[in-house]
Amino acid sequence: MGAESKLQSGNNGNCKKRKQRYRPHNKPVKKGTYPLFPGVQGFFITCDAGREKQASREAINVIDSFYEDLVQEEDSGSKCVPVPNKPLNKIIKFSDADSPSEEDDANDDEDGKLNCHEDDKNHENQEDENSDSGKLGAADYENQQNEKSDYQKGDDANLENQPNETEETPVKKQRLQADASNCVKRVGGKMEEKSIDKLIEDELKELKDRNKRNFVSLDSGCNGIIFVQMHEKDGGPGPKEIVQHMMTSAASTRKHMSRFILRVLPVEVTCYASEEEISKAIKPLIAKYFPAEAPTPQKFAVVYDARANTGIERMSIINSVAKSVPGLHKVDLNNPDKTIIVQVAKTICLIGVVEKYKELSKYNLRQLTLPKP
């Protein structure tokens, strides 16, 4: 009895002690990504559940590549020319080259061997002619020298007037100037070149600063959903232009772009998910794409989808969005010119406008890149 009482008292004493809590695998707890908040623009992306991290990395790379394509087209003022599959074998002739080709040289050598005897016979006659030419007067010699100098000046002027075949494009010149300005720094009126280590450190600082990145992933709070924020830049392409370019190129080339991304939709307005907030936030978007004094009316449709939110009625949101569009434009669910996308994720509402929504497989990259049957 005494032993049992001691055991019970020992167990009660151990239960009163606090249990030690250990971190998993002795690793520090990592902070999550920044949550989605109203007032941002970017891209609403759906992906395979459980692959959000991989899909966010792929999405940023894909979006950044199409963004650079649009920026290059705007800078150059023309579309990119496709590179031919087979090299073009052309003979390049330089305008300042007076020497004949190698084949002509070989033919000239053979002709020279055949006519060597004739040259020997005429050698004596040439010596006589040279001796006669040496008897020219001083005035004739000066005239010949002046003619030669005038001829050389004419050749130099022609060479200067000829266009340079290796001229660089304006886009390439701008990049080279930017790189040169980054590598060179003025200190006290003197020029100092930056080392490679300093340039790498500057790039790493820019990558660490979230405000300087073009695209940043935000946590949507829902499985299978990614949001990529795009920082606003004056004069640059917006989310709608980037997504439209992405979908049209995917539909034309059928080129596979990613493993986990399903649907990519542009987001130009974000607000809290309520009727009042949505009706206020959508006004500038409606004025941009559906003006009241448009020369031709447009057909539109509203697509609504909600995730992790059951407190909002679907038809009330659709009606409020449709009523905000001026009466000049009409609703057409079968063949709309533009489609208003309304996506709700928890307490945040994301709104964007797209074109050819049904023709482009509802902006689903996986379906657009499937091979044709």
C-alpha positions as a Markdown table, in Angstrom:
| # | Residue | x | y | z |
|---|---|---|---|---|
| 1 | Met | 0.0 | 0.0 | 0.0 |
| 2 | Gly | 2.8 | 2.3 | 0.8 |
| 3 | Ala | 4.5 | 1.7 | -2.5 |
| 4 | Glu | 1.3 | 2.3 | -4.5 |
| 5 | Ser | 0.7 | 5.6 | -2.6 |
| 6 | Lys | 4.3 | 6.7 | -3.5 |
| 7 | Leu | 3.8 | 5.9 | -7.1 |
| 8 | Gln | 0.5 | 7.8 | -7.3 |
| 9 | Ser | 2.0 | 10.8 | -5.6 |
| 10 | Gly | 5.0 | 10.7 | -8.0 |
| 11 | Asn | 2.7 | 10.6 | -11.0 |
| 12 | Asn | 0.6 | 13.5 | -9.8 |
| 13 | Gly | 3.7 | 15.5 | -9.3 |
| 14 | Asn | 4.9 | 14.8 | -12.8 |
| 15 | Cys | 1.5 | 15.8 | -14.3 |
| 16 | Lys | 1.7 | 19.2 | -12.7 |
| 17 | Lys | 5.0 | 20.0 | -14.6 |
| 18 | Arg | 4.7 | 21.7 | -17.9 |
| 19 | Lys | 5.5 | 19.6 | -21.0 |
| 20 | Gln | 8.4 | 20.8 | -23.0 |
| 21 | Arg | 7.4 | 21.8 | -26.6 |
| 22 | Tyr | 9.9 | 21.3 | -29.4 |
| 23 | Arg | 9.9 | 22.8 | -32.8 |
| 24 | Pro | 9.6 | 20.2 | -35.6 |
| 25 | His | 13.1 | 18.8 | -36.6 |
| 26 | Asn | 14.7 | 21.5 | -34.4 |
| 27 | Lys | 14.2 | 24.2 | -37.1 |
| 28 | Pro | 12.9 | 27.7 | -36.6 |
| 29 | Val | 9.3 | 28.4 | -37.6 |
| 30 | Lys | 9.2 | 30.2 | -40.9 |
| 31 | Lys | 7.0 | 33.2 | -41.5 |
| 32 | Gly | 4.3 | 32.9 | -44.1 |
| 33 | Thr | 3.9 | 35.2 | -47.2 |
| 34 | Tyr | 2.1 | 38.5 | -46.9 |
| 35 | Pro | -1.7 | 38.1 | -47.0 |
| 36 | Leu | -3.9 | 39.4 | -49.7 |
| 37 | Phe | -5.3 | 42.9 | -49.0 |
| 38 | Pro | -7.6 | 45.4 | -50.8 |
| 39 | Gly | -6.2 | 48.1 | -53.1 |
| 40 | Val | -3.7 | 46.0 | -55.1 |
| 41 | Gln | -3.7 | 44.8 | -58.7 |
| 42 | Gly | -2.3 | 41.6 | -60.2 |
| 43 | Phe | -3.2 | 38.2 | -61.3 |
| 44 | Phe | -5.7 | 35.7 | -59.9 |
| 45 | Ile | -4.3 | 32.2 | -60.6 |
| 46 | Thr | -5.8 | 28.7 | -60.0 |
| 47 | Cys | -3.5 | 25.7 | -59.7 |
| 48 | Asp | -3.3 | 22.1 | -58.5 |
| 49 | Ala | -4.1 | 21.8 | -54.8 |
| 50 | Gly | -1.0 | 21.3 | -52.7 |
| 51 | Arg | 1.3 | 22.9 | -55.3 |
| 52 | Glu | 0.8 | 26.5 | -54.5 |
| 53 | Lys | 4.5 | 27.3 | -53.8 |
| 54 | Gln | 5.7 | 25.7 | -57.1 |
| 55 | Ala | 2.9 | 27.3 | -59.0 |
| 56 | Ser | 3.7 | 30.7 | -57.6 |
| 57 | Arg | 7.3 | 30.5 | -58.8 |
| 58 | Glu | 6.3 | 29.3 | -62.2 |
| 59 | Ala | 3.6 | 32.0 | -62.5 |
| 60 | Ile | 6.1 | 34.8 | -61.6 |
| 61 | Asn | 8.6 | 33.6 | -64.2 |
| 62 | Val | 5.9 | 33.2 | -66.9 |
| 63 | Ile | 4.3 | 36.6 | -66.3 |
| 64 | Asp | 7.7 | 38.3 | -66.1 |
| 65 | Ser | 8.7 | 36.9 | -69.5 |
| 66 | Phe | 5.5 | 38.1 | -71.2 |
| 67 | Tyr | 5.9 | 41.5 | -69.5 |
| 68 | Glu | 9.4 | 41.9 | -70.9 |
| 69 | Asp | 8.1 | 40.9 | -74.4 |
| 70 | Leu | 5.5 | 43.7 | -74.3 |
| 71 | Val | 8.0 | 46.3 | -73.0 |
| 72 | Gln | 10.5 | 45.4 | -75.8 |
| 73 | Glu | 7.8 | 45.7 | -78.4 |
| 74 | Glu | 6.8 | 49.1 | -77.1 |
| 75 | Asp | 10.4 | 50.3 | -77.0 |
| 76 | Ser | 11.2 | 49.1 | -80.5 |
| 77 | Gly | 7.8 | 50.1 | -81.9 |
| 78 | Ser | 7.4 | 46.9 | -83.9 |
| 79 | Lys | 6.7 | 43.3 | -83.3 |
| 80 | Cys | 9.5 | 40.8 | -82.9 |
| 81 | Val | 10.4 | 39.0 | -86.1 |
| 82 | Pro | 10.4 | 35.2 | -85.8 |
| 83 | Val | 13.8 | 33.5 | -86.1 |
| 84 | Pro | 14.1 | 31.2 | -89.2 |
| 85 | Asn | 14.6 | 27.5 | -88.4 |
| 86 | Lys | 17.3 | 27.1 | -91.2 |
| 87 | Pro | 20.3 | 29.5 | -91.5 |
| 88 | Leu | 20.3 | 31.7 | -94.5 |
| 89 | Asn | 23.6 | 31.0 | -96.5 |
| 90 | Lys | 24.3 | 34.3 | -98.2 |
| 91 | Ile | 27.5 | 35.7 | -99.5 |
| 92 | Ile | 28.2 | 39.0 | -97.8 |
| 93 | Lys | 30.0 | 41.6 | -100.0 |
| 94 | Phe | 31.5 | 44.6 | -98.3 |
| 95 | Ser | 31.3 | 47.8 | -100.2 |
| 96 | Asp | 34.9 | 48.8 | -99.5 |
| 97 | Ala | 36.4 | 45.4 | -100.5 |
| 98 | Asp | 38.3 | 45.7 | -103.9 |
| 99 | Ser | 40.0 | 42.3 | -103.7 |
| 100 | Pro | 38.5 | 39.4 | -105.8 |
| 101 | Ser | 37.3 | 36.2 | -104.3 |
| 102 | Glu | 39.4 | 33.1 | -103.7 |
| 103 | Glu | 38.1 | 31.3 | -106.7 |
| 104 | Asp | 39.0 | 34.3 | -108.9 |
| 105 | Asp | 42.5 | 34.2 | -107.4 |
| 106 | Ala | 43.0 | 30.6 | -108.2 |
| 107 | Asn | 41.8 | 31.1 | -111.8 |
| 108 | Asp | 44.2 | 34.1 | -112.1 |
| 109 | Asp | 47.1 | 31.9 | -110.9 |
| 110 | Glu | 46.4 | 29.3 | -113.5 |
| 111 | Asp | 46.1 | 31.9 | -116.3 |
| 112 | Gly | 49.4 | 33.4 | -115.0 |
| 113 | Lys | 51.2 | 30.1 | -115.4 |
| 114 | Leu | 49.9 | 29.6 | -118.9 |
| 115 | Asn | 50.9 | 33.1 | -120.0 |
| 116 | Cys | 54.3 | 33.3 | -118.2 |
| 117 | His | 56.1 | 33.0 | -121.5 |
| 118 | Glu | 54.3 | 35.9 | -123.0 |
| 119 | Asp | 55.1 | 38.0 | -120.0 |
| 120 | Asp | 58.8 | 37.2 | -120.4 |
| 121 | Lys | 58.6 | 38.3 | -124.1 |
| 122 | Asn | 56.9 | 41.5 | -123.2 |
| 123 | His | 59.2 | 42.2 | -120.3 |
| 124 | Glu | 61.8 | 43.9 | -122.5 |
| 125 | Asn | 59.1 | 46.1 | -124.1 |
| 126 | Gln | 57.8 | 47.1 | -120.6 |
| 127 | Glu | 61.4 | 48.2 | -119.6 |
| 128 | Asp | 61.6 | 50.4 | -122.7 |
| 129 | Glu | 58.2 | 52.0 | -121.9 |
| 130 | Asn | 59.2 | 52.6 | -118.3 |
| 131 | Ser | 62.4 | 54.3 | -119.4 |
| 132 | Asp | 60.3 | 56.6 | -121.7 |
| 133 | Ser | 57.8 | 57.4 | -118.9 |
| 134 | Gly | 60.7 | 58.4 | -116.7 |
| 135 | Lys | 61.4 | 61.3 | -119.1 |
| 136 | Leu | 58.1 | 63.1 | -118.2 |
| 137 | Gly | 58.3 | 66.7 | -117.1 |
| 138 | Ala | 57.9 | 68.0 | -113.6 |
| 139 | Ala | 54.5 | 69.6 | -114.4 |
| 140 | Asp | 53.0 | 66.3 | -115.6 |
| 141 | Tyr | 54.2 | 64.6 | -112.4 |
| 142 | Glu | 52.5 | 67.2 | -110.2 |
| 143 | Asn | 49.2 | 66.8 | -112.1 |
| 144 | Gln | 49.3 | 63.0 | -111.5 |
| 145 | Gln | 49.9 | 63.5 | -107.8 |
| 146 | Asn | 47.0 | 65.9 | -107.5 |
| 147 | Glu | 44.7 | 63.5 | -109.4 |
| 148 | Lys | 45.6 | 60.6 | -107.0 |
| 149 | Ser | 45.0 | 62.8 | -103.9 |
| 150 | Asp | 41.5 | 63.8 | -105.3 |
| 151 | Tyr | 40.7 | 60.2 | -105.9 |
| 152 | Gln | 41.6 | 59.2 | -102.4 |
| 153 | Lys | 39.5 | 62.0 | -100.9 |
| 154 | Gly | 36.5 | 60.8 | -103.0 |
| 155 | Asp | 36.9 | 57.3 | -101.7 |
| 156 | Asp | 37.0 | 58.5 | -98.1 |
| 157 | Ala | 33.9 | 60.5 | -98.5 |
| 158 | Asn | 32.1 | 57.5 | -100.1 |
| 159 | Leu | 33.1 | 55.3 | -97.2 |
| 160 | Glu | 31.8 | 57.9 | -94.7 |
| 161 | Asn | 28.5 | 58.1 | -96.5 |
| 162 | Gln | 28.0 | 54.4 | -96.6 |
| 163 | Pro | 25.6 | 53.0 | -94.0 |
| 164 | Asn | 27.1 | 50.9 | -91.3 |
| 165 | Glu | 25.8 | 47.3 | -91.6 |
| 166 | Thr | 26.5 | 46.5 | -88.0 |
| 167 | Glu | 24.5 | 49.3 | -86.5 |
| 168 | Glu | 22.8 | 48.5 | -83.2 |
| 169 | Thr | 19.1 | 48.7 | -82.5 |
| 170 | Pro | 17.8 | 51.6 | -80.3 |
| 171 | Val | 16.7 | 49.1 | -77.6 |
| 172 | Lys | 20.2 | 47.5 | -77.5 |
| 173 | Lys | 21.8 | 51.0 | -77.3 |
| 174 | Gln | 19.6 | 51.9 | -74.4 |
| 175 | Arg | 20.6 | 48.7 | -72.5 |
| 176 | Leu | 24.3 | 49.2 | -73.2 |
| 177 | Gln | 24.0 | 52.8 | -71.9 |
| 178 | Ala | 22.1 | 51.6 | -68.8 |
| 179 | Asp | 24.7 | 49.0 | -68.1 |
| 180 | Ala | 27.5 | 51.5 | -68.5 |
| 181 | Ser | 25.9 | 53.9 | -66.2 |
| 182 | Asn | 25.5 | 51.2 | -63.6 |
| 183 | Cys | 29.1 | 50.1 | -63.8 |
| 184 | Val | 30.5 | 53.7 | -63.6 |
| 185 | Lys | 30.1 | 56.0 | -60.7 |
| 186 | Arg | 31.2 | 59.5 | -60.1 |
| 187 | Val | 32.9 | 60.4 | -56.8 |
| 188 | Gly | 34.2 | 63.9 | -56.3 |
| 189 | Gly | 34.2 | 64.7 | -60.0 |
| 190 | Lys | 36.2 | 61.5 | -60.8 |
| 191 | Met | 35.0 | 58.4 | -62.5 |
| 192 | Glu | 35.2 | 55.1 | -60.6 |
| 193 | Glu | 34.2 | 51.7 | -61.9 |
| 194 | Lys | 32.1 | 49.4 | -59.8 |
| 195 | Ser | 33.4 | 45.9 | -59.2 |
| 196 | Ile | 31.4 | 42.8 | -60.0 |
| 197 | Asp | 30.9 | 42.1 | -56.3 |
| 198 | Lys | 29.3 | 45.4 | -55.7 |
| 199 | Leu | 27.0 | 45.0 | -58.7 |
| 200 | Ile | 25.9 | 41.6 | -57.4 |
| 201 | Glu | 25.3 | 43.1 | -53.9 |
| 202 | Asp | 23.1 | 45.8 | -55.4 |
| 203 | Glu | 21.0 | 43.3 | -57.3 |
| 204 | Leu | 20.6 | 41.2 | -54.2 |
| 205 | Lys | 19.4 | 44.2 | -52.2 |
| 206 | Glu | 16.8 | 45.0 | -54.9 |
| 207 | Leu | 15.6 | 41.4 | -54.9 |
| 208 | Lys | 15.2 | 41.5 | -51.1 |
| 209 | Asp | 13.2 | 44.7 | -51.2 |
| 210 | Arg | 9.6 | 43.7 | -52.1 |
| 211 | Asn | 8.7 | 47.2 | -53.2 |
| 212 | Lys | 11.2 | 47.1 | -56.0 |
| 213 | Arg | 10.1 | 43.8 | -57.5 |
| 214 | Asn | 7.7 | 43.9 | -60.4 |
| 215 | Phe | 5.8 | 40.8 | -59.3 |
| 216 | Val | 5.3 | 39.4 | -55.7 |
| 217 | Ser | 3.1 | 36.5 | -54.5 |
| 218 | Leu | 0.6 | 37.1 | -51.8 |
| 219 | Asp | -1.2 | 34.5 | -49.7 |
| 220 | Ser | -4.9 | 34.2 | -50.7 |
| 221 | Gly | -5.8 | 31.9 | -47.8 |
| 222 | Cys | -7.5 | 29.3 | -50.1 |
| 223 | Asn | -6.2 | 26.0 | -51.4 |
| 224 | Gly | -5.4 | 25.9 | -55.1 |
| 225 | Ile | -5.4 | 29.7 | -55.5 |
| 226 | Ile | -2.4 | 32.1 | -56.0 |
| 227 | Phe | -2.4 | 35.8 | -56.2 |
| 228 | Val | 0.6 | 37.6 | -57.8 |
| 229 | Gln | 0.7 | 41.3 | -57.1 |
| 230 | Met | 2.0 | 43.7 | -59.8 |
| 231 | His | 3.4 | 47.0 | -58.8 |
| 232 | Glu | 2.0 | 49.9 | -60.8 |
| 233 | Lys | 4.3 | 51.6 | -63.4 |
| 234 | Asp | 3.4 | 54.6 | -65.5 |
| 235 | Gly | 3.3 | 53.9 | -69.2 |
| 236 | Gly | 3.8 | 50.2 | -68.8 |
| 237 | Pro | 1.5 | 47.3 | -69.7 |
| 238 | Gly | -1.1 | 46.4 | -67.1 |
| 239 | Pro | -2.4 | 43.0 | -66.0 |
| 240 | Lys | -5.1 | 42.9 | -68.7 |
| 241 | Glu | -2.6 | 43.4 | -71.5 |
| 242 | Ile | -0.1 | 40.8 | -70.1 |
| 243 | Val | -2.8 | 38.1 | -69.7 |
| 244 | Gln | -4.3 | 38.9 | -73.1 |
| 245 | His | -0.9 | 38.5 | -74.8 |
| 246 | Met | -0.2 | 35.3 | -72.8 |
| 247 | Met | -3.5 | 33.7 | -73.9 |
| 248 | Thr | -3.3 | 34.7 | -77.5 |
| 249 | Ser | 0.3 | 33.4 | -77.8 |
| 250 | Ala | -0.6 | 30.1 | -76.0 |
| 251 | Ala | -3.6 | 29.6 | -78.4 |
| 252 | Ser | -1.5 | 30.2 | -81.5 |
| 253 | Thr | 1.7 | 28.3 | -80.6 |
| 254 | Arg | 0.2 | 25.5 | -78.4 |
| 255 | Lys | 3.5 | 25.7 | -76.4 |
| 256 | His | 3.5 | 24.2 | -72.9 |
| 257 | Met | 4.4 | 26.9 | -70.3 |
| 258 | Ser | 4.0 | 25.4 | -66.8 |
| 259 | Arg | 3.2 | 22.3 | -64.9 |
| 260 | Phe | 0.8 | 23.5 | -62.2 |
| 261 | Ile | -0.9 | 26.6 | -63.4 |
| 262 | Leu | -4.5 | 26.2 | -64.6 |
| 263 | Arg | -6.3 | 29.5 | -65.1 |
| 264 | Val | -4.8 | 33.1 | -65.2 |
| 265 | Leu | -7.2 | 36.1 | -64.8 |
| 266 | Pro | -6.2 | 39.8 | -64.6 |
| 267 | Val | -7.2 | 41.7 | -61.4 |
| 268 | Glu | -7.4 | 45.5 | -61.7 |
| 269 | Val | -9.6 | 46.2 | -58.6 |
| 270 | Thr | -9.6 | 44.6 | -55.1 |
| 271 | Cys | -11.9 | 45.5 | -52.2 |
| 272 | Tyr | -13.7 | 43.9 | -49.3 |
| 273 | Ala | -16.5 | 41.5 | -50.3 |
| 274 | Ser | -19.7 | 43.5 | -49.7 |
| 275 | Glu | -22.2 | 45.0 | -52.0 |
| 276 | Glu | -21.4 | 48.6 | -51.0 |
| 277 | Glu | -17.7 | 48.2 | -51.3 |
| 278 | Ile | -17.9 | 46.4 | -54.7 |
| 279 | Ser | -20.3 | 49.1 | -56.1 |
| 280 | Lys | -17.8 | 51.9 | -55.1 |
| 281 | Ala | -14.6 | 50.1 | -56.2 |
| 282 | Ile | -15.9 | 49.1 | -59.7 |
| 283 | Lys | -16.8 | 52.7 | -60.8 |
| 284 | Pro | -13.4 | 53.6 | -62.3 |
| 285 | Leu | -13.2 | 50.2 | -64.0 |
| 286 | Ile | -16.7 | 50.6 | -65.6 |
| 287 | Ala | -15.8 | 54.1 | -66.8 |
| 288 | Lys | -12.6 | 52.8 | -68.4 |
| 289 | Tyr | -14.1 | 49.9 | -70.4 |
| 290 | Phe | -17.8 | 50.8 | -70.6 |
| 291 | Pro | -18.0 | 54.6 | -71.1 |
| 292 | Ala | -21.5 | 56.2 | -71.1 |
| 293 | Glu | -20.9 | 58.1 | -74.4 |
| 294 | Ala | -19.4 | 55.3 | -76.4 |
| 295 | Pro | -19.9 | 55.4 | -80.2 |
| 296 | Thr | -20.9 | 51.8 | -80.4 |
| 297 | Pro | -22.6 | 49.8 | -77.6 |
| 298 | Gln | -20.9 | 46.7 | -76.2 |
| 299 | Lys | -22.2 | 43.4 | -75.1 |
| 300 | Phe | -21.0 | 42.2 | -71.7 |
| 301 | Ala | -21.4 | 39.3 | -69.2 |
| 302 | Val | -20.7 | 38.9 | -65.5 |
| 303 | Val | -18.9 | 35.8 | -64.2 |
| 304 | Tyr | -19.0 | 35.3 | -60.4 |
| 305 | Asp | -17.3 | 32.7 | -58.2 |
| 306 | Ala | -16.7 | 32.6 | -54.5 |
| 307 | Arg | -14.3 | 30.5 | -52.3 |
| 308 | Ala | -14.4 | 30.2 | -48.5 |
| 309 | Asn | -17.2 | 32.7 | -48.3 |
| 310 | Thr | -20.9 | 31.8 | -47.8 |
| 311 | Gly | -22.2 | 35.1 | -46.4 |
| 312 | Ile | -22.7 | 36.8 | -49.8 |
| 313 | Glu | -25.6 | 36.1 | -52.2 |
| 314 | Arg | -24.4 | 35.4 | -55.7 |
| 315 | Met | -27.3 | 37.1 | -57.6 |
| 316 | Ser | -27.1 | 40.2 | -55.5 |
| 317 | Ile | -23.4 | 40.8 | -56.4 |
| 318 | Ile | -24.1 | 40.0 | -60.1 |
| 319 | Asn | -27.1 | 42.4 | -60.2 |
| 320 | Ser | -25.1 | 45.2 | -58.5 |
| 321 | Val | -22.3 | 44.9 | -61.0 |
| 322 | Ala | -24.6 | 44.8 | -64.0 |
| 323 | Lys | -26.5 | 47.9 | -62.8 |
| 324 | Ser | -23.3 | 49.8 | -62.5 |
| 325 | Val | -22.8 | 49.5 | -66.3 |
| 326 | Pro | -24.5 | 52.3 | -68.3 |
| 327 | Gly | -27.7 | 51.4 | -70.1 |
| 328 | Leu | -26.2 | 51.9 | -73.5 |
| 329 | His | -24.4 | 48.5 | -73.2 |
| 330 | Lys | -26.4 | 45.3 | -73.1 |
| 331 | Val | -26.1 | 42.0 | -71.4 |
| 332 | Asp | -25.3 | 39.0 | -73.7 |
| 333 | Leu | -24.3 | 35.7 | -72.0 |
| 334 | Asn | -23.8 | 33.8 | -75.2 |
| 335 | Asn | -21.4 | 36.1 | -77.2 |
| 336 | Pro | -20.2 | 38.9 | -75.0 |
| 337 | Asp | -17.6 | 41.4 | -76.3 |
| 338 | Lys | -16.1 | 41.8 | -72.8 |
| 339 | Thr | -16.6 | 39.8 | -69.6 |
| 340 | Ile | -16.5 | 41.2 | -66.1 |
| 341 | Ile | -14.8 | 38.6 | -63.8 |
| 342 | Val | -15.7 | 38.8 | -60.0 |
| 343 | Gln | -13.8 | 36.4 | -57.8 |
| 344 | Val | -14.3 | 36.3 | -54.0 |
| 345 | Ala | -11.6 | 34.7 | -51.8 |
| 346 | Lys | -12.6 | 34.8 | -48.1 |
| 347 | Thr | -13.2 | 38.5 | -47.4 |
| 348 | Ile | -11.5 | 40.0 | -50.5 |
| 349 | Cys | -13.2 | 40.6 | -53.8 |
| 350 | Leu | -11.1 | 40.7 | -57.0 |
| 351 | Ile | -12.5 | 42.2 | -60.2 |
| 352 | Gly | -11.1 | 42.3 | -63.8 |
| 353 | Val | -12.3 | 42.7 | -67.4 |
| 354 | Val | -11.3 | 40.2 | -70.1 |
| 355 | Glu | -12.0 | 39.8 | -73.8 |
| 356 | Lys | -12.8 | 36.5 | -75.7 |
| 357 | Tyr | -13.4 | 34.7 | -72.5 |
| 358 | Lys | -15.1 | 31.6 | -74.0 |
| 359 | Glu | -13.1 | 31.6 | -77.2 |
| 360 | Leu | -9.8 | 31.3 | -75.2 |
| 361 | Ser | -11.1 | 28.3 | -73.1 |
| 362 | Lys | -12.0 | 30.6 | -70.1 |
| 363 | Tyr | -8.3 | 31.6 | -69.9 |
| 364 | Asn | -7.2 | 28.1 | -69.0 |
| 365 | Leu | -3.5 | 27.7 | -70.0 |
| 366 | Arg | -3.6 | 23.9 | -69.7 |
| 367 | Gln | -6.5 | 23.6 | -72.1 |
| 368 | Leu | -5.1 | 26.1 | -74.5 |
| 369 | Thr | -1.7 | 24.3 | -74.7 |
| 370 | Leu | -3.2 | 20.8 | -75.3 |
| 371 | Pro | -2.4 | 19.4 | -78.8 |
| 372 | Lys | -5.2 | 19.6 | -81.3 |
| 373 | Pro | -7.0 | 16.4 | -81.9 |
